[in-house]
Amino acid sequence: MSNNKPVKIVETVLRDGHQSLAATRMRTSDMQPMLEQLDNVGYFALEAWGGATFDSCLRYLNEDPWERLRVIKKHLKKTPIQMLLRGQNVLGYNHYADDVVAEFIKRAADNGVGVIRIFDALNDVRNLEIAMKAAKEAGVHVQGAFVYTISPYHSNESFVKVAKDLVSLGTDSICIKDMAGLLTPYKAYDLVKTLKAEIKVPINLHTHYTSGMASMTYLKAIEAGVDIIDCALSPFALGTSQPATEAMVATLEGHERDTGIDKTRLFPIADHFRAVKKEIAETFKLNTNIDIDTKVLSFQIPGGMLSNLLNQMKEQGMADKFPELIEEMPRIRAELGYPPLVTPTSQIVGSMAAFNVMLGRYKMVPHEVKDLVRGKYGRTPAPIDPGFRQSIIGNAEFIEHRPADDIPYQMDSFRRELADKGYPNASVEDILSYALFPDVALKFFAANR
């Protein structure tokens, strides 16, 4: 069945574009002048919230992320605001109780979010149930995502199974989330074809330019019938970000799947963000010229993570062992059940590799690694060898159920903690900011009393 409907575009300049190329340092004041123009382009959605933006607002920009959301919403009359949410982790690195997850989503919707893309690092759908249910109840467009990765345990069939589970939870669309740029053009064609044959909801493809193939990957996915693609305006495109919006719009002009977007409308918006990028780079001393690195196809390590690991090795005076670390990563990933390398599993595998290379294999095991092996993050794609598991966690209990079942409700205790710290009248939004990033939020509250 061919899809000859126009390709829809999610614009990522306000979130993933600057998260990928400018350390998430774009301020609300940088976005504001262009919001009405962005609203008139005809995008499927504007991704502008979630991911690392929440933390970055509080930590580096002295901004309230909730206020950013309200400001953007005030200017957008036609285009929904999209956010990225890590299932039971919300926007943090740990699992939260169900009441925190549900309340966060309700408040996000109340403050202006219209599309929520929800994923779990392990593709354990149990970790998405509460978030998806809350999003359905809030009346937003729910986009269930699966994380694309390559391993002996991942195949088109395994991805279709996750997608079908997401459909059974009521997802409005499915996102293929390829965070490391691993999806090659012909594999994208096959994956999209397979999904379109089995699933009736729209398919959205999200990838990164990290390996240099993303535009070709989109083109083949479009030929296979993909409905929506994620793009970033050119100043915040390519490198480790998404393909450029203007280029994809131009590619499809006059084709049966023409996006219907007038590319000349994009030029003045892109000019504005080109100046923003230059100014952010100077203010925060950032290198925004990030090269593509096709080695990601061998190591599956997202680009930003490679440079972090190299810096850590340099600080320990062990930069010469970096090649060993690169070889150690795939070994650890196999031992830990082939988790996709996305936050937080990428950090867990990376730090374990660093310790193994510096101190000897598994001489020092961080508690996050033990938690992953215990099942505290959910079910790993491949079963972990019982002998290996025992060597890491001894006789500690192995968790077979949904991990959040063990977490009692938390909203009331967060409310009380905040009152004890001198904020008895905190809004629900402030309580949620504190729940996710306690130290950072307290610093922000103190600076803005």
Secondary structure, 3 states (H helix, E strand, C coil): CCCCCCCEEEECHHHHHHHHHCCCCCCHHHHHHHHHHHHCCCCCEEEEEECCHHHHHHHHCCCCHHHHHHHHHHHCCCCCEEEEECHHHCCCCCCCCHHHHHHHHHHHHHCCEEEEEECCCCCCHHHHHHHHHHHHHHCCEEEEEEECCCCCCCCHHHHHHHHHHHHHCCCCEEEEECCCCCCCHHHHHHHHHHHHHHCCCCEEEECCHHHCCHHHHHHHHHHCCCCEEEEECHHHCCCCCCCEHHHHHHHCCCCCCCCCCCHHHHHHHHHHHHHHHHHHHHHHCCCCCCCCCCCHHHHCCCHHHHHHHHHHHHHCCCHHHHHHHHHHHHHHHHHCCCCCCCCCHHHHHHHHHHHHHHHCCCCCCCHHHHHHHHCCCCCCCCCCCHHHHHHHHCCCCCCCCCHHHHCCCCHHHHHHHHHHCCCCCCCHHHHHHHHHCHHHHHHHHHHCC
